[in-house]
Amino acid sequence: MSRSKPPSGSVPMPKMRRGPKGFYRDIIREMKHVNWPTPQETTRLSGVVLAVCIFIVLLLMGSALVMGEIVNAIVGSH
C-alpha cells in the first residue's frame, strides 16, 4: 500500500525567519496592522465593562442572599 504524496506547492508555506531579531521584526510589522481604539472608544468601552461587572456582582450577591434565605427557611435555623 503506497501513500500518495500531495503535490508540492499545493499548500503555501510562510517564509520563516530565524532568531529573536526576525521575531521582533515580525511583532513590529504586525503591530502596525492593529486598529487601535480612540481614547473616546477606550473610555466608553471601559465604562461598559465596569457596568457589566457591577451588574454581575449584584446579581450573584442577590442570588446568594435569596438562596441563603431559602436554605435557612428549609433548615429552620435563625
KOLDOSE-880434 format. One record per residue (C-alpha): residue in three letters; residue number from 1; y, x, z. Coordinates in nm, 3 decimals, decimal comma. Layout:
BEGIN
<rec bagu="Ala" logu="NUM" y="Y" x="X" z="Z"/>
...
This chain:
BEGIN
<rec bagu="Met" logu="1" y="0,000" x="0,000" z="0,000"/>
<rec bagu="Ser" logu="2" y="0,320" x="0,168" z="-0,109"/>
<rec bagu="Arg" logu="3" y="0,661" x="0,074" z="0,017"/>
<rec bagu="Ser" logu="4" y="0,929" x="0,030" z="-0,239"/>
<rec bagu="Lys" logu="5" y="1,246" x="0,218" z="-0,165"/>
<rec bagu="Pro" logu="6" y="1,578" x="0,036" z="-0,201"/>
<rec bagu="Pro" logu="7" y="1,776" x="0,174" z="-0,492"/>
<rec bagu="Ser" logu="8" y="2,015" x="0,444" z="-0,387"/>
<rec bagu="Gly" logu="9" y="2,373" x="0,328" z="-0,386"/>
<rec bagu="Ser" logu="10" y="2,288" x="-0,032" z="-0,305"/>
<rec bagu="Val" logu="11" y="2,441" x="-0,003" z="0,043"/>
<rec bagu="Pro" logu="12" y="2,769" x="0,188" z="0,058"/>
<rec bagu="Met" logu="13" y="2,773" x="0,445" z="0,335"/>
<rec bagu="Pro" logu="14" y="3,104" x="0,533" z="0,502"/>
<rec bagu="Lys" logu="15" y="3,226" x="0,889" z="0,496"/>
<rec bagu="Met" logu="16" y="3,165" x="1,027" z="0,841"/>
<rec bagu="Arg" logu="17" y="3,400" x="1,281" z="0,990"/>
<rec bagu="Arg" logu="18" y="3,259" x="1,519" z="1,241"/>
<rec bagu="Gly" logu="19" y="3,408" x="1,622" z="1,573"/>
<rec bagu="Pro" logu="20" y="3,683" x="1,499" z="1,801"/>
<rec bagu="Lys" logu="21" y="3,963" x="1,572" z="1,553"/>
<rec bagu="Gly" logu="22" y="3,822" x="1,326" z="1,299"/>
<rec bagu="Phe" logu="23" y="3,753" x="1,074" z="1,575"/>
<rec bagu="Tyr" logu="24" y="4,115" x="1,075" z="1,694"/>
<rec bagu="Arg" logu="25" y="4,241" x="1,069" z="1,336"/>
<rec bagu="Asp" logu="26" y="4,038" x="0,751" z="1,281"/>
<rec bagu="Ile" logu="27" y="4,177" x="0,597" z="1,601"/>
<rec bagu="Ile" logu="28" y="4,536" x="0,663" z="1,493"/>
<rec bagu="Arg" logu="29" y="4,467" x="0,518" z="1,148"/>
<rec bagu="Glu" logu="30" y="4,310" x="0,203" z="1,295"/>
<rec bagu="Met" logu="31" y="4,591" x="0,157" z="1,549"/>
<rec bagu="Lys" logu="32" y="4,837" x="0,137" z="1,259"/>
<rec bagu="His" logu="33" y="4,648" x="-0,168" z="1,129"/>
<rec bagu="Val" logu="34" y="4,678" x="-0,359" z="1,459"/>
<rec bagu="Asn" logu="35" y="4,905" x="-0,663" z="1,455"/>
<rec bagu="Trp" logu="36" y="5,087" x="-0,613" z="1,786"/>
<rec bagu="Pro" logu="37" y="5,238" x="-0,922" z="1,954"/>
<rec bagu="Thr" logu="38" y="5,610" x="-0,954" z="2,004"/>
<rec bagu="Pro" logu="39" y="5,747" x="-0,940" z="2,360"/>
<rec bagu="Gln" logu="40" y="5,806" x="-1,317" z="2,344"/>
<rec bagu="Glu" logu="41" y="5,443" x="-1,380" z="2,243"/>
<rec bagu="Thr" logu="42" y="5,322" x="-1,150" z="2,520"/>
<rec bagu="Thr" logu="43" y="5,528" x="-1,334" z="2,781"/>
<rec bagu="Arg" logu="44" y="5,419" x="-1,677" z="2,657"/>
<rec bagu="Leu" logu="45" y="5,051" x="-1,589" z="2,639"/>
<rec bagu="Ser" logu="46" y="5,060" x="-1,418" z="2,981"/>
<rec bagu="Gly" logu="47" y="5,202" x="-1,743" z="3,121"/>
<rec bagu="Val" logu="48" y="4,920" x="-1,940" z="2,960"/>
<rec bagu="Val" logu="49" y="4,658" x="-1,707" z="3,109"/>
<rec bagu="Leu" logu="50" y="4,820" x="-1,730" z="3,453"/>
<rec bagu="Ala" logu="51" y="4,837" x="-2,111" z="3,435"/>
<rec bagu="Val" logu="52" y="4,471" x="-2,138" z="3,333"/>
<rec bagu="Cys" logu="53" y="4,368" x="-1,903" z="3,617"/>
<rec bagu="Ile" logu="54" y="4,562" x="-2,108" z="3,872"/>
<rec bagu="Phe" logu="55" y="4,409" x="-2,430" z="3,736"/>
<rec bagu="Ile" logu="56" y="4,055" x="-2,289" z="3,762"/>
<rec bagu="Val" logu="57" y="4,120" x="-2,164" z="4,118"/>
<rec bagu="Leu" logu="58" y="4,248" x="-2,507" z="4,224"/>
<rec bagu="Leu" logu="59" y="3,958" x="-2,682" z="4,052"/>
<rec bagu="Leu" logu="60" y="3,699" x="-2,461" z="4,222"/>
<rec bagu="Met" logu="61" y="3,873" x="-2,486" z="4,558"/>
<rec bagu="Gly" logu="62" y="3,892" x="-2,863" z="4,532"/>
<rec bagu="Ser" logu="63" y="3,528" x="-2,896" z="4,433"/>
<rec bagu="Ala" logu="64" y="3,424" x="-2,667" z="4,721"/>
<rec bagu="Leu" logu="65" y="3,617" x="-2,882" z="4,967"/>
<rec bagu="Val" logu="66" y="3,464" x="-3,202" z="4,828"/>
<rec bagu="Met" logu="67" y="3,112" x="-3,056" z="4,831"/>
<rec bagu="Gly" logu="68" y="3,167" x="-2,931" z="5,188"/>
<rec bagu="Glu" logu="69" y="3,268" x="-3,279" z="5,299"/>
<rec bagu="Ile" logu="70" y="2,964" x="-3,431" z="5,127"/>
<rec bagu="Val" logu="71" y="2,732" x="-3,183" z="5,296"/>
<rec bagu="Asn" logu="72" y="2,899" x="-3,248" z="5,633"/>
<rec bagu="Ala" logu="73" y="2,861" x="-3,622" z="5,584"/>
<rec bagu="Ile" logu="74" y="2,491" x="-3,586" z="5,497"/>
<rec bagu="Val" logu="75" y="2,410" x="-3,342" z="5,777"/>
<rec bagu="Gly" logu="76" y="2,636" x="-3,523" z="6,024"/>
<rec bagu="Ser" logu="77" y="2,787" x="-3,216" z="6,188"/>
<rec bagu="His" logu="78" y="3,153" x="-3,220" z="6,290"/>
